[in-house]
Amino acid sequence: MRLGSIRARMLVWSAGLTLGALVMAWFALSAVLADFVNRRLDAELTAAARGVMAAAGWDAAGAFAVLPPPADARFDRPLSGWYWQVSDGEAVLARSPSLVTGDLGTDGAGRAGPDGAGLVAYQAAFTAPGDGRRLTVSVTLPAAEAAAELSAIRSPLALALAVLGAALMAAQVLAARAGLVDLTRFARAVAAVRDGRADTLPPAQAAELRPLSDELSRLIAANAAQVTRARAHAGDLAHALKTPLSVLANRATPEDAALIDRMDRTIRWHLTRARAAAAGLDPAAHAVVAPVLQDLALVLTPEARRRGVTLDVTATGAPDFRGDTEDLAEILGALAENAIKWARASVRIAAQRCPDGLEITLTDDGPGIAEAERARLLTRGARLDETIPGHGLGLAIAADRIASYGGHLTLGQARGGGLAVTVTLPARD
């Protein structure tokens, strides 16, 4: 998921906060468990020290002994780390068999055993029956054993927190999907309006989306009104200009007829541009491609036969055009007329689906157009051969109309050397 999405940001933030909470829980619980283990080990050392003190004493001859010694077998195993000794500050009076010939020092600090291994020590001062001198009892256990016991407790804790973190993240993913389902549903509703499958947006179920839904509904209504006004203005202008041009055509001399015809074409071009812009605002506008191509072939076949040109039209699998039917007919009509005008023997028109929507290719076997001239011919009034009748508006009109729908027109070379015109237009899903 990209971080530009709401879902990704929610999951990143929740993952970070969850990780932080789990780390804090790890330290807190580790401290509690470490304190528990230390208290338990201290209790063991204290109990052993008390057993030594209870068994310690001086006999009548003045000899010190601990009888009976602690029964824990760990104090009998040589260099086990479990040691006890009694000292009077100057000498070691008694010690556990596990110390072998070593001791914990006359002070009984017990920082390290005879083998150099670290120890955890407990000390207590006491006096034994038969002598009033101050004695110190020291009891130790191996530091490695204490660390191993802590590790044995922390490992399951880390595993439990990891499983908990994974479960929380899975729950957050599900919660994010469930929480944003209304946003996905709302996006589909907007797409339905855009594609003409719906006229208005349904009321948003989520309270957070209702203001946006209301504003978009107002925008859709405003655009619909704008489309209606644009079409009405285009129609009014067409009617207003049609009659004066007809009168002028009847009164004009043959020398003026070409000029009036050019004026008529130019006016129609601007009117169709206005209508195309209005149709582009209409989300419900769409056209089935195959019937448009069939009608186009029916209209152009007489001219094609007169010139000895065969016209082949195919539209298998072509999607619907997301725009006005008349606009599509005029776009393809201008391009097809140009192809028939220059073709030697054949013109082929093929419509199909492409990644960008609808692709329509018109190819002819004419002389083609040099690459340097192709861009110039898409400008209004440009002509390749001044001896051929025409006003140089066909390609420019088509390119302008295609651009108004967000499509594009490209000129290339056909296999036989003629011109290949490729038109890409938006398709209705």
Protein Blocks (a to p, Z undefined) as FASTA:
>chain_A
ZZkbmklmmmmmmmmmmmmmmmmmmmmmmmmmmmmmmmmmmmmmmmmmmmmmmmgccdfk
opacdddddfbfklmpghklpacdddehjacfbdcfklomacebjnlnomacfkopacdd
dddddddehiacdcdddddddfklmmmmmmmmmmmmmmmmmmmmmmmmmmmmmmmmmmmm
mmmmmmmmmmmmmnopafbdcddfblklmmmmmmmmmmmmmmmmmmmmmmmmmmmmmmmm
mmmmmmmmmmpcfklmmmmmmmmmmmmmmmmmmmmmmmmmmmkbccdfklmmmmmmmmmm
mmmmmnopacdddfehiacddddfklmmmmmmmmmmmmmmmpmkbccddddddfklpacd
dddfbebjafklmmmmmpghiafblkbgcehlmmmmmmmmmmmnopacdddddfkopacd
dddddddZZ
